[in-house]
Amino acid sequence: MDVKNAEGFPPDWLAEMKRGNDLTAELIRFHKDWRFALRNGLLAGLGGVIGATLLVSLLLWMVQPLKRLEMLKPTLDRIAEQLEQGRR
């Protein structure tokens, strides 16, 4: 027969629940730290800038071969020009 305490749980369960509560409290303290929020904000901003730059470069690279088609050339020139202006 299992030994249970006053709460009705086996002792090893209570130890694991306490450990989980301690880890949760530590995680909450960590997320309230201003340095954590600052780091996450800086990384998100940098990731957005780098991602947008790569996307514009990829679009420009993909549009260049299509400029050889004469009927699409004026439209693609305008699109490429707009993308290049936004990139500067």
KOLMI-774372 format. One record per atom (N, C-alpha, C, CB): residue number from 1; chain; atom name; x, y, z. Coordinates in steps of 0.05 Angstrom, whole numbers, padded with zeros to 5 digits. Each point is the difference from the previous one (the first is absolute). Glycine has a CB too. Layout:
residues N
<rec num="NUM" cadena="A" atomo="CA" east="X" north="Y" up="Z"/>
...
//
This chain:
residues 88
<rec num="1" cadena="A" atomo="N" east="00017" north="-00024" up="00000"/>
<rec num="1" cadena="A" atomo="CA" east="-00017" north="00024" up="00000"/>
<rec num="1" cadena="A" atomo="C" east="00018" north="00025" up="00000"/>
<rec num="1" cadena="A" atomo="CB" east="-00037" north="-00025" up="00024"/>
<rec num="2" cadena="A" atomo="N" east="00029" north="00045" up="-00040"/>
<rec num="2" cadena="A" atomo="CA" east="00016" north="00025" up="-00002"/>
<rec num="2" cadena="A" atomo="C" east="-00003" north="00016" up="00025"/>
<rec num="2" cadena="A" atomo="CB" east="-00006" north="00000" up="-00050"/>
<rec num="3" cadena="A" atomo="N" east="00028" north="00013" up="00057"/>
<rec num="3" cadena="A" atomo="CA" east="-00001" north="00019" up="00023"/>
<rec num="3" cadena="A" atomo="C" east="-00008" north="00027" up="-00011"/>
<rec num="3" cadena="A" atomo="CB" east="00036" north="-00026" up="00026"/>
<rec num="4" cadena="A" atomo="N" east="-00056" north="00038" up="-00014"/>
<rec num="4" cadena="A" atomo="CA" east="-00010" north="00027" up="-00009"/>
<rec num="4" cadena="A" atomo="C" east="00001" north="00019" up="00024"/>
<rec num="4" cadena="A" atomo="CB" east="-00030" north="-00021" up="-00036"/>
<rec num="5" cadena="A" atomo="N" east="00032" north="00047" up="00030"/>
<rec num="5" cadena="A" atomo="CA" east="00001" north="00020" up="00021"/>
<rec num="5" cadena="A" atomo="C" east="-00028" north="00011" up="00004"/>
<rec num="5" cadena="A" atomo="CB" east="00048" north="00011" up="-00012"/>
<rec num="6" cadena="A" atomo="N" east="-00050" north="00011" up="00027"/>
<rec num="6" cadena="A" atomo="CA" east="-00026" north="00011" up="00007"/>
<rec num="6" cadena="A" atomo="C" east="-00016" north="00010" up="-00025"/>
<rec num="6" cadena="A" atomo="CB" east="00020" north="00013" up="00045"/>
<rec num="7" cadena="A" atomo="N" east="-00006" north="-00005" up="-00065"/>
<rec num="7" cadena="A" atomo="CA" east="-00013" north="00010" up="-00024"/>
<rec num="7" cadena="A" atomo="C" east="-00010" north="-00023" up="-00018"/>
<rec num="7" cadena="A" atomo="CB" east="00028" north="00041" up="00001"/>
<rec num="8" cadena="A" atomo="N" east="-00019" north="-00065" up="00004"/>
<rec num="8" cadena="A" atomo="CA" east="-00009" north="-00023" up="-00015"/>
<rec num="8" cadena="A" atomo="C" east="00018" north="-00006" up="-00024"/>
<rec num="8" cadena="A" atomo="CB" east="-00046" north="00011" up="00014"/>
<rec num="9" cadena="A" atomo="N" east="00068" north="00002" up="-00017"/>
<rec num="9" cadena="A" atomo="CA" east="00019" north="-00005" up="-00021"/>
<rec num="9" cadena="A" atomo="C" east="00024" north="-00015" up="00010"/>
<rec num="9" cadena="A" atomo="CB" east="-00015" north="00041" up="-00024"/>
<rec num="10" cadena="A" atomo="N" east="00027" north="-00058" up="00007"/>
<rec num="10" cadena="A" atomo="CA" east="00025" north="-00013" up="00008"/>
<rec num="10" cadena="A" atomo="C" east="00022" north="00021" up="00003"/>
<rec num="10" cadena="A" atomo="CB" east="-00013" north="-00042" up="-00025"/>
<rec num="11" cadena="A" atomo="N" east="00033" north="00037" up="00043"/>
<rec num="11" cadena="A" atomo="CA" east="00021" north="00020" up="00005"/>
<rec num="11" cadena="A" atomo="C" east="00016" north="00009" up="-00025"/>
<rec num="11" cadena="A" atomo="CB" east="00003" north="-00020" up="00046"/>
<rec num="12" cadena="A" atomo="N" east="00002" north="00001" up="-00064"/>
<rec num="12" cadena="A" atomo="CA" east="00015" north="00008" up="-00024"/>
<rec num="12" cadena="A" atomo="C" east="-00016" north="00019" up="-00018"/>
<rec num="12" cadena="A" atomo="CB" east="00024" north="-00044" up="00003"/>
<rec num="13" cadena="A" atomo="N" east="-00050" north="00041" up="-00003"/>
<rec num="13" cadena="A" atomo="CA" east="-00016" north="00019" up="-00016"/>
<rec num="13" cadena="A" atomo="C" east="00002" north="00028" up="00012"/>
<rec num="13" cadena="A" atomo="CB" east="-00032" north="-00037" up="-00012"/>
<rec num="14" cadena="A" atomo="N" east="00031" north="00039" up="00038"/>
<rec num="14" cadena="A" atomo="CA" east="00002" north="00026" up="00013"/>
<rec num="14" cadena="A" atomo="C" east="00027" north="00013" up="-00006"/>
<rec num="14" cadena="A" atomo="CB" east="-00032" north="-00015" up="00036"/>
<rec num="15" cadena="A" atomo="N" east="00053" north="-00001" up="-00035"/>
<rec num="15" cadena="A" atomo="CA" east="00027" north="00011" up="-00006"/>
<rec num="15" cadena="A" atomo="C" east="00001" north="00010" up="-00029"/>
<rec num="15" cadena="A" atomo="CB" east="00020" north="-00032" up="00034"/>
<rec num="16" cadena="A" atomo="N" east="-00032" north="00018" up="-00052"/>
<rec num="16" cadena="A" atomo="CA" east="00000" north="00009" up="-00028"/>
<rec num="16" cadena="A" atomo="C" east="-00018" north="00025" up="-00004"/>
<rec num="16" cadena="A" atomo="CB" east="00007" north="-00048" up="-00015"/>
<rec num="17" cadena="A" atomo="N" east="-00029" north="00049" up="00029"/>
<rec num="17" cadena="A" atomo="CA" east="-00017" north="00024" up="-00002"/>
<rec num="17" cadena="A" atomo="C" east="00015" north="00025" up="00011"/>
<rec num="17" cadena="A" atomo="CB" east="-00041" north="-00029" up="00004"/>
<rec num="18" cadena="A" atomo="N" east="00055" north="00025" up="00018"/>
<rec num="18" cadena="A" atomo="CA" east="00016" north="00022" up="00012"/>
<rec num="18" cadena="A" atomo="C" east="00021" north="00009" up="-00019"/>
<rec num="18" cadena="A" atomo="CB" east="-00009" north="-00017" up="00046"/>
<rec num="19" cadena="A" atomo="N" east="00023" north="-00002" up="-00059"/>
<rec num="19" cadena="A" atomo="CA" east="00021" north="00006" up="-00019"/>
<rec num="19" cadena="A" atomo="C" east="-00012" north="00015" up="-00024"/>
<rec num="19" cadena="A" atomo="CB" east="00025" north="-00041" up="00014"/>
<rec num="20" cadena="A" atomo="N" east="-00048" north="00033" up="-00024"/>
<rec num="20" cadena="A" atomo="CA" east="-00014" north="00014" up="-00021"/>
<rec num="20" cadena="A" atomo="C" east="-00008" north="00028" up="00007"/>
<rec num="20" cadena="A" atomo="CB" east="-00016" north="-00044" up="-00016"/>
<rec num="21" cadena="A" atomo="N" east="00007" north="00048" up="00041"/>
<rec num="21" cadena="A" atomo="CA" east="-00008" north="00026" up="00009"/>
<rec num="21" cadena="A" atomo="C" east="00025" north="00018" up="00002"/>
<rec num="21" cadena="A" atomo="CB" east="-00039" north="-00019" up="00026"/>
<rec num="22" cadena="A" atomo="N" east="00061" north="00008" up="-00016"/>
<rec num="22" cadena="A" atomo="CA" east="00025" north="00016" up="00002"/>
<rec num="22" cadena="A" atomo="C" east="00010" north="00008" up="-00028"/>
<rec num="22" cadena="A" atomo="CB" east="00012" north="-00024" up="00042"/>
<rec num="23" cadena="A" atomo="N" east="-00013" north="00006" up="-00061"/>
<rec num="23" cadena="A" atomo="CA" east="00008" north="00007" up="-00027"/>
<rec num="23" cadena="A" atomo="C" east="-00018" north="00021" up="-00013"/>
<rec num="23" cadena="A" atomo="CB" east="00019" north="-00047" up="-00005"/>
<rec num="24" cadena="A" atomo="N" east="-00045" north="00045" up="00010"/>
<rec num="24" cadena="A" atomo="CA" east="-00018" north="00020" up="-00011"/>
<rec num="24" cadena="A" atomo="C" east="00005" north="00027" up="00012"/>
<rec num="24" cadena="A" atomo="CB" east="-00034" north="-00036" up="-00006"/>
<rec num="25" cadena="A" atomo="N" east="00039" north="00037" up="00033"/>
<rec num="25" cadena="A" atomo="CA" east="00006" north="00026" up="00013"/>
<rec num="25" cadena="A" atomo="C" east="00025" north="00012" up="-00011"/>
<rec num="25" cadena="A" atomo="CB" east="-00023" north="-00016" up="00041"/>
<rec num="26" cadena="A" atomo="N" east="00043" north="00000" up="-00046"/>
<rec num="26" cadena="A" atomo="CA" east="00026" north="00009" up="-00012"/>
<rec num="26" cadena="A" atomo="C" east="-00005" north="00011" up="-00028"/>
<rec num="26" cadena="A" atomo="CB" east="00026" north="-00033" up="00028"/>
<rec num="27" cadena="A" atomo="N" east="-00042" north="00019" up="-00044"/>
<rec num="27" cadena="A" atomo="CA" east="-00006" north="00009" up="-00027"/>
<rec num="27" cadena="A" atomo="C" east="-00014" north="00027" up="00000"/>
<rec num="27" cadena="A" atomo="CB" east="-00002" north="-00048" up="-00014"/>
<rec num="28" cadena="A" atomo="N" east="-00017" north="00051" up="00032"/>
<rec num="28" cadena="A" atomo="CA" east="-00015" north="00026" up="00002"/>
<rec num="28" cadena="A" atomo="C" east="00019" north="00022" up="00008"/>
<rec num="28" cadena="A" atomo="CB" east="-00042" north="-00025" up="00013"/>
<rec num="29" cadena="A" atomo="N" east="00060" north="00020" up="00006"/>
<rec num="29" cadena="A" atomo="CA" east="00020" north="00021" up="00008"/>
<rec num="29" cadena="A" atomo="C" east="00017" north="00007" up="-00024"/>
<rec num="29" cadena="A" atomo="CB" east="00000" north="-00017" up="00047"/>
<rec num="30" cadena="A" atomo="N" east="00008" north="-00003" up="-00063"/>
<rec num="30" cadena="A" atomo="CA" east="00018" north="00005" up="-00023"/>
<rec num="30" cadena="A" atomo="C" east="-00015" north="00017" up="-00021"/>
<rec num="30" cadena="A" atomo="CB" east="00023" north="-00043" up="00009"/>
<rec num="31" cadena="A" atomo="N" east="-00048" north="00038" up="-00014"/>
<rec num="31" cadena="A" atomo="CA" east="-00015" north="00015" up="-00020"/>
<rec num="31" cadena="A" atomo="C" east="-00007" north="00028" up="00008"/>
<rec num="31" cadena="A" atomo="CB" east="-00018" north="-00043" up="-00016"/>
<rec num="32" cadena="A" atomo="N" east="00018" north="00049" up="00042"/>
<rec num="32" cadena="A" atomo="CA" east="-00005" north="00027" up="00010"/>
<rec num="32" cadena="A" atomo="C" east="00024" north="00017" up="-00002"/>
<rec num="32" cadena="A" atomo="CB" east="-00035" north="-00018" up="00030"/>
<rec num="33" cadena="A" atomo="N" east="00058" north="00007" up="-00035"/>
<rec num="33" cadena="A" atomo="CA" east="00025" north="00015" up="-00001"/>
<rec num="33" cadena="A" atomo="C" east="00000" north="00019" up="-00025"/>
<rec num="33" cadena="A" atomo="CB" east="00025" north="-00038" up="00024"/>
<rec num="34" cadena="A" atomo="N" east="-00018" north="00063" up="-00020"/>
<rec num="34" cadena="A" atomo="CA" east="00000" north="00020" up="-00022"/>
<rec num="34" cadena="A" atomo="C" east="00021" north="-00007" up="-00021"/>
<rec num="34" cadena="A" atomo="CB" east="-00017" north="00035" up="00032"/>
<rec num="35" cadena="A" atomo="N" east="00038" north="-00047" up="-00024"/>
<rec num="35" cadena="A" atomo="CA" east="00021" north="-00007" up="-00019"/>
<rec num="35" cadena="A" atomo="C" east="-00009" north="-00021" up="-00020"/>
<rec num="35" cadena="A" atomo="CB" east="00035" north="00011" up="00035"/>
<rec num="36" cadena="A" atomo="N" east="-00051" north="-00030" up="-00025"/>
<rec num="36" cadena="A" atomo="CA" east="-00012" north="-00020" up="-00017"/>
<rec num="36" cadena="A" atomo="C" east="-00018" north="00012" up="-00021"/>
<rec num="36" cadena="A" atomo="CB" east="00002" north="-00033" up="00038"/>
<rec num="37" cadena="A" atomo="N" east="-00019" north="00052" up="-00029"/>
<rec num="37" cadena="A" atomo="CA" east="-00019" north="00013" up="-00019"/>
<rec num="37" cadena="A" atomo="C" east="00016" north="00017" up="-00020"/>
<rec num="37" cadena="A" atomo="CB" east="-00036" north="00001" up="00036"/>
<rec num="38" cadena="A" atomo="N" east="00057" north="00012" up="-00027"/>
<rec num="38" cadena="A" atomo="CA" east="00016" north="00017" up="-00018"/>
<rec num="38" cadena="A" atomo="C" east="00014" north="-00018" up="-00021"/>
<rec num="38" cadena="A" atomo="CB" east="00007" north="00034" up="00037"/>
<rec num="39" cadena="A" atomo="N" east="00004" north="-00056" up="-00028"/>
<rec num="39" cadena="A" atomo="CA" east="00014" north="-00018" up="-00019"/>
<rec num="39" cadena="A" atomo="C" east="-00020" north="-00011" up="-00021"/>
<rec num="39" cadena="A" atomo="CB" east="00033" north="-00012" up="00036"/>
<rec num="40" cadena="A" atomo="N" east="-00056" north="00004" up="-00027"/>
<rec num="40" cadena="A" atomo="CA" east="-00020" north="-00011" up="-00018"/>
<rec num="40" cadena="A" atomo="C" east="-00010" north="00021" up="-00020"/>
<rec num="40" cadena="A" atomo="CB" east="-00014" north="-00032" up="00035"/>
<rec num="41" cadena="A" atomo="N" east="00011" north="00057" up="-00026"/>
<rec num="41" cadena="A" atomo="CA" east="-00008" north="00021" up="-00018"/>
<rec num="41" cadena="A" atomo="C" east="00021" north="00007" up="-00021"/>
<rec num="41" cadena="A" atomo="CB" east="-00028" north="00018" up="00037"/>
<rec num="42" cadena="A" atomo="N" east="00053" north="-00018" up="-00028"/>
<rec num="42" cadena="A" atomo="CA" east="00022" north="00006" up="-00019"/>
<rec num="42" cadena="A" atomo="C" east="00002" north="-00022" up="-00021"/>
<rec num="42" cadena="A" atomo="CB" east="00024" north="00025" up="00036"/>
<rec num="43" cadena="A" atomo="N" east="-00026" north="-00050" up="-00027"/>
<rec num="43" cadena="A" atomo="CA" east="00003" north="-00022" up="-00018"/>
<rec num="43" cadena="A" atomo="C" east="-00024" north="-00001" up="-00020"/>
<rec num="43" cadena="A" atomo="CB" east="00025" north="-00026" up="00035"/>
<rec num="44" cadena="A" atomo="N" east="-00049" north="00032" up="-00026"/>
<rec num="44" cadena="A" atomo="CA" east="-00023" north="00001" up="-00018"/>
<rec num="44" cadena="A" atomo="C" east="00003" north="00022" up="-00020"/>
<rec num="44" cadena="A" atomo="CB" east="-00029" north="-00019" up="00037"/>
<rec num="45" cadena="A" atomo="N" east="00038" north="00042" up="-00029"/>
<rec num="45" cadena="A" atomo="CA" east="00004" north="00023" up="-00018"/>
<rec num="45" cadena="A" atomo="C" east="00021" north="-00007" up="-00021"/>
<rec num="45" cadena="A" atomo="CB" east="-00014" north="00032" up="00036"/>
<rec num="46" cadena="A" atomo="N" east="00036" north="-00042" up="-00027"/>
<rec num="46" cadena="A" atomo="CA" east="00022" north="-00007" up="-00018"/>
<rec num="46" cadena="A" atomo="C" east="-00009" north="-00022" up="-00020"/>
<rec num="46" cadena="A" atomo="CB" east="00034" north="00012" up="00035"/>
<rec num="47" cadena="A" atomo="N" east="-00048" north="-00032" up="-00025"/>
<rec num="47" cadena="A" atomo="CA" east="-00010" north="-00021" up="-00018"/>
<rec num="47" cadena="A" atomo="C" east="-00019" north="00011" up="-00021"/>
<rec num="47" cadena="A" atomo="CB" east="00005" north="-00032" up="00038"/>
<rec num="48" cadena="A" atomo="N" east="-00022" north="00051" up="-00030"/>
<rec num="48" cadena="A" atomo="CA" east="-00018" north="00012" up="-00019"/>
<rec num="48" cadena="A" atomo="C" east="00014" north="00015" up="-00022"/>
<rec num="48" cadena="A" atomo="CB" east="-00034" north="00003" up="00036"/>
<rec num="49" cadena="A" atomo="N" east="00055" north="00012" up="-00028"/>
<rec num="49" cadena="A" atomo="CA" east="00015" north="00016" up="-00020"/>
<rec num="49" cadena="A" atomo="C" east="00015" north="-00018" up="-00019"/>
<rec num="49" cadena="A" atomo="CB" east="00005" north="00037" up="00033"/>
<rec num="50" cadena="A" atomo="N" east="00009" north="-00057" up="-00022"/>
<rec num="50" cadena="A" atomo="CA" east="00015" north="-00019" up="-00017"/>
<rec num="50" cadena="A" atomo="C" east="-00019" north="-00016" up="-00018"/>
<rec num="50" cadena="A" atomo="CB" east="00035" north="-00004" up="00036"/>
<rec num="51" cadena="A" atomo="N" east="-00058" north="-00004" up="-00025"/>
<rec num="51" cadena="A" atomo="CA" east="-00019" north="-00015" up="-00017"/>
<rec num="51" cadena="A" atomo="C" east="-00011" north="00017" up="-00022"/>
<rec num="51" cadena="A" atomo="CB" east="-00012" north="-00027" up="00040"/>
<rec num="52" cadena="A" atomo="N" east="00005" north="00052" up="-00035"/>
<rec num="52" cadena="A" atomo="CA" east="-00010" north="00017" up="-00021"/>
<rec num="52" cadena="A" atomo="C" east="00021" north="00006" up="-00021"/>
<rec num="52" cadena="A" atomo="CB" east="-00031" north="00021" up="00033"/>
<rec num="53" cadena="A" atomo="N" east="00056" north="-00017" up="-00025"/>
<rec num="53" cadena="A" atomo="CA" east="00021" north="00004" up="-00019"/>
<rec num="53" cadena="A" atomo="C" east="00004" north="-00024" up="-00018"/>
<rec num="53" cadena="A" atomo="CB" east="00023" north="00030" up="00033"/>
<rec num="54" cadena="A" atomo="N" east="-00023" north="-00053" up="-00021"/>
<rec num="54" cadena="A" atomo="CA" east="00003" north="-00025" up="-00017"/>
<rec num="54" cadena="A" atomo="C" east="-00023" north="-00003" up="-00019"/>
<rec num="54" cadena="A" atomo="CB" east="00026" north="-00021" up="00037"/>
<rec num="55" cadena="A" atomo="N" east="-00050" north="00027" up="-00028"/>
<rec num="55" cadena="A" atomo="CA" east="-00024" north="-00003" up="-00017"/>
<rec num="55" cadena="A" atomo="C" east="00001" north="00019" up="-00024"/>
<rec num="55" cadena="A" atomo="CB" east="-00026" north="-00014" up="00040"/>
<rec num="56" cadena="A" atomo="N" east="00034" north="00039" up="-00035"/>
<rec num="56" cadena="A" atomo="CA" east="00002" north="00019" up="-00022"/>
<rec num="56" cadena="A" atomo="C" east="00022" north="-00009" up="-00020"/>
<rec num="56" cadena="A" atomo="CB" east="-00017" north="00038" up="00030"/>
<rec num="57" cadena="A" atomo="N" east="00039" north="-00047" up="-00019"/>
<rec num="57" cadena="A" atomo="CA" east="00022" north="-00009" up="-00018"/>
<rec num="57" cadena="A" atomo="C" east="-00009" north="-00024" up="-00016"/>
<rec num="57" cadena="A" atomo="CB" east="00034" north="00017" up="00033"/>
<rec num="58" cadena="A" atomo="N" east="-00048" north="-00035" up="-00021"/>
<rec num="58" cadena="A" atomo="CA" east="-00010" north="-00024" up="-00014"/>
<rec num="58" cadena="A" atomo="C" east="-00019" north="00008" up="-00022"/>
<rec num="58" cadena="A" atomo="CB" east="00006" north="-00027" up="00041"/>
<rec num="59" cadena="A" atomo="N" east="-00024" north="00046" up="-00035"/>
<rec num="59" cadena="A" atomo="CA" east="-00019" north="00009" up="-00021"/>
<rec num="59" cadena="A" atomo="C" east="00014" north="00013" up="-00023"/>
<rec num="59" cadena="A" atomo="CB" east="-00035" north="00006" up="00036"/>
<rec num="60" cadena="A" atomo="N" east="00054" north="00011" up="-00030"/>
<rec num="60" cadena="A" atomo="CA" east="00016" north="00013" up="-00022"/>
<rec num="60" cadena="A" atomo="C" east="00014" north="-00021" up="-00017"/>
<rec num="60" cadena="A" atomo="CB" east="00006" north="00041" up="00029"/>
<rec num="61" cadena="A" atomo="N" east="00006" north="-00060" up="-00016"/>
<rec num="61" cadena="A" atomo="CA" east="00014" north="-00021" up="-00014"/>
<rec num="61" cadena="A" atomo="C" east="-00018" north="-00016" up="-00019"/>
<rec num="61" cadena="A" atomo="CB" east="00032" north="-00003" up="00038"/>
<rec num="62" cadena="A" atomo="N" east="-00057" north="-00002" up="-00028"/>
<rec num="62" cadena="A" atomo="CA" east="-00019" north="-00016" up="-00016"/>
<rec num="62" cadena="A" atomo="C" east="-00012" north="00016" up="-00023"/>
<rec num="62" cadena="A" atomo="CB" east="-00011" north="-00025" up="00042"/>
<rec num="63" cadena="A" atomo="N" east="00009" north="00052" up="-00039"/>
<rec num="63" cadena="A" atomo="CA" east="-00012" north="00016" up="-00021"/>
<rec num="63" cadena="A" atomo="C" east="00019" north="00006" up="-00023"/>
<rec num="63" cadena="A" atomo="CB" east="-00029" north="00021" up="00035"/>
<rec num="64" cadena="A" atomo="N" east="00055" north="-00021" up="-00029"/>
<rec num="64" cadena="A" atomo="CA" east="00020" north="00008" up="-00021"/>
<rec num="64" cadena="A" atomo="C" east="-00002" north="-00017" up="-00025"/>
<rec num="64" cadena="A" atomo="CB" east="00029" north="00015" up="00036"/>
<rec num="65" cadena="A" atomo="N" east="-00031" north="-00042" up="-00035"/>
<rec num="65" cadena="A" atomo="CA" east="-00001" north="-00016" up="-00025"/>
<rec num="65" cadena="A" atomo="C" east="-00026" north="00005" up="-00016"/>
<rec num="65" cadena="A" atomo="CB" east="00028" north="-00034" up="00022"/>
<rec num="66" cadena="A" atomo="N" east="-00049" north="00042" up="-00008"/>
<rec num="66" cadena="A" atomo="CA" east="-00026" north="00004" up="-00014"/>
<rec num="66" cadena="A" atomo="C" east="00000" north="00026" up="-00016"/>
<rec num="66" cadena="A" atomo="CB" east="-00023" north="-00025" up="00037"/>
<rec num="67" cadena="A" atomo="N" east="00042" north="00043" up="-00032"/>
<rec num="67" cadena="A" atomo="CA" east="00002" north="00025" up="-00014"/>
<rec num="67" cadena="A" atomo="C" east="00006" north="-00004" up="-00030"/>
<rec num="67" cadena="A" atomo="CB" east="00014" north="00023" up="00043"/>
<rec num="68" cadena="A" atomo="N" east="-00005" north="-00046" up="-00050"/>
<rec num="68" cadena="A" atomo="CA" east="00007" north="-00006" up="-00028"/>
<rec num="68" cadena="A" atomo="C" east="-00026" north="-00002" up="-00017"/>
<rec num="68" cadena="A" atomo="CB" east="00042" north="-00023" up="00015"/>
<rec num="69" cadena="A" atomo="N" east="-00064" north="00017" up="-00003"/>
<rec num="69" cadena="A" atomo="CA" east="-00025" north="-00003" up="-00014"/>
<rec num="69" cadena="A" atomo="C" east="-00010" north="00029" up="-00006"/>
<rec num="69" cadena="A" atomo="CB" east="-00012" north="-00045" up="00022"/>
<rec num="70" cadena="A" atomo="N" east="00010" north="00052" up="-00047"/>
<rec num="70" cadena="A" atomo="CA" east="-00006" north="00027" up="-00009"/>
<rec num="70" cadena="A" atomo="C" east="-00027" north="00011" up="00010"/>
<rec num="70" cadena="A" atomo="CB" east="00028" north="-00008" up="-00039"/>
<rec num="71" cadena="A" atomo="N" east="-00048" north="-00009" up="00039"/>
<rec num="71" cadena="A" atomo="CA" east="-00026" north="00010" up="00008"/>
<rec num="71" cadena="A" atomo="C" east="-00002" north="00004" up="00030"/>
<rec num="71" cadena="A" atomo="CB" east="-00020" north="-00023" up="-00039"/>
<rec num="72" cadena="A" atomo="N" east="00036" north="00010" up="00055"/>
<rec num="72" cadena="A" atomo="CA" east="00000" north="00004" up="00029"/>
<rec num="72" cadena="A" atomo="C" east="00021" north="00020" up="00009"/>
<rec num="72" cadena="A" atomo="CB" east="-00016" north="-00047" up="00005"/>
<rec num="73" cadena="A" atomo="N" east="00034" north="00055" up="-00022"/>
<rec num="73" cadena="A" atomo="CA" east="00022" north="00017" up="00008"/>
<rec num="73" cadena="A" atomo="C" east="-00008" north="00026" up="00014"/>
<rec num="73" cadena="A" atomo="CB" east="00025" north="-00020" up="-00039"/>
<rec num="74" cadena="A" atomo="N" east="-00044" north="00036" up="00028"/>
<rec num="74" cadena="A" atomo="CA" east="-00007" north="00025" up="00014"/>
<rec num="74" cadena="A" atomo="C" east="-00010" north="-00004" up="00028"/>
<rec num="74" cadena="A" atomo="CB" east="-00010" north="00019" up="-00045"/>
<rec num="75" cadena="A" atomo="N" east="-00007" north="-00039" up="00048"/>
<rec num="75" cadena="A" atomo="CA" east="-00012" north="-00005" up="00027"/>
<rec num="75" cadena="A" atomo="C" east="00022" north="-00010" up="00019"/>
<rec num="75" cadena="A" atomo="CB" east="-00044" north="-00011" up="-00021"/>
<rec num="76" cadena="A" atomo="N" east="00060" north="-00008" up="00012"/>
<rec num="76" cadena="A" atomo="CA" east="00022" north="-00010" up="00017"/>
<rec num="76" cadena="A" atomo="C" east="00021" north="00021" up="00007"/>
<rec num="76" cadena="A" atomo="CB" east="-00008" north="-00045" up="-00020"/>
<rec num="77" cadena="A" atomo="N" east="00014" north="00063" up="00000"/>
<rec num="77" cadena="A" atomo="CA" east="00018" north="00022" up="00006"/>
<rec num="77" cadena="A" atomo="C" east="-00010" north="00017" up="00022"/>
<rec num="77" cadena="A" atomo="CB" east="00015" north="-00001" up="-00047"/>
<rec num="78" cadena="A" atomo="N" east="-00041" north="00007" up="00046"/>
<rec num="78" cadena="A" atomo="CA" east="-00013" north="00017" up="00021"/>
<rec num="78" cadena="A" atomo="C" east="00001" north="-00014" up="00027"/>
<rec num="78" cadena="A" atomo="CB" east="-00030" north="00020" up="-00034"/>
<rec num="79" cadena="A" atomo="N" east="00024" north="-00046" up="00035"/>
<rec num="79" cadena="A" atomo="CA" east="00001" north="-00015" up="00025"/>
<rec num="79" cadena="A" atomo="C" east="00028" north="-00001" up="00011"/>
<rec num="79" cadena="A" atomo="CB" east="-00039" north="-00028" up="-00016"/>
<rec num="80" cadena="A" atomo="N" east="00058" north="00022" up="-00001"/>
<rec num="80" cadena="A" atomo="CA" east="00028" north="-00002" up="00009"/>
<rec num="80" cadena="A" atomo="C" east="00010" north="00028" up="00010"/>
<rec num="80" cadena="A" atomo="CB" east="00008" north="-00037" up="-00033"/>
<rec num="81" cadena="A" atomo="N" east="-00016" north="00058" up="00019"/>
<rec num="81" cadena="A" atomo="CA" east="00007" north="00027" up="00009"/>
<rec num="81" cadena="A" atomo="C" east="-00011" north="00006" up="00027"/>
<rec num="81" cadena="A" atomo="CB" east="00002" north="00015" up="-00048"/>
<rec num="82" cadena="A" atomo="N" east="-00027" north="-00022" up="00052"/>
<rec num="82" cadena="A" atomo="CA" east="-00013" north="00005" up="00027"/>
<rec num="82" cadena="A" atomo="C" east="00014" north="-00016" up="00022"/>
<rec num="82" cadena="A" atomo="CB" east="-00044" north="00009" up="-00023"/>
<rec num="83" cadena="A" atomo="N" east="00050" north="-00034" up="00017"/>
<rec num="83" cadena="A" atomo="CA" east="00014" north="-00016" up="00020"/>
<rec num="83" cadena="A" atomo="C" east="00027" north="00011" up="00006"/>
<rec num="83" cadena="A" atomo="CB" east="-00025" north="-00040" up="-00015"/>
<rec num="84" cadena="A" atomo="N" east="00040" north="00049" up="-00005"/>
<rec num="84" cadena="A" atomo="CA" east="00026" north="00011" up="00004"/>
<rec num="84" cadena="A" atomo="C" east="-00001" north="00026" up="00016"/>
<rec num="84" cadena="A" atomo="CB" east="00016" north="-00022" up="-00042"/>
<rec num="85" cadena="A" atomo="N" east="-00036" north="00039" up="00037"/>
<rec num="85" cadena="A" atomo="CA" east="-00003" north="00025" up="00014"/>
<rec num="85" cadena="A" atomo="C" east="-00006" north="-00006" up="00030"/>
<rec num="85" cadena="A" atomo="CB" east="-00016" north="00023" up="-00042"/>
<rec num="86" cadena="A" atomo="N" east="-00001" north="-00042" up="00047"/>
<rec num="86" cadena="A" atomo="CA" east="-00006" north="-00007" up="00028"/>
<rec num="86" cadena="A" atomo="C" east="00024" north="-00012" up="00014"/>
<rec num="86" cadena="A" atomo="CB" east="-00047" north="-00008" up="-00014"/>
<rec num="87" cadena="A" atomo="N" east="00065" north="-00003" up="00000"/>
<rec num="87" cadena="A" atomo="CA" east="00023" north="-00013" up="00011"/>
<rec num="87" cadena="A" atomo="C" east="00021" north="00020" up="00009"/>
<rec num="87" cadena="A" atomo="CB" east="-00008" north="-00040" up="-00028"/>
<rec num="88" cadena="A" atomo="N" east="00009" north="00063" up="00016"/>
<rec num="88" cadena="A" atomo="CA" east="00020" north="00021" up="00007"/>
<rec num="88" cadena="A" atomo="C" east="-00006" north="00014" up="00025"/>
<rec num="88" cadena="A" atomo="CB" east="00008" north="00006" up="-00047"/>
//
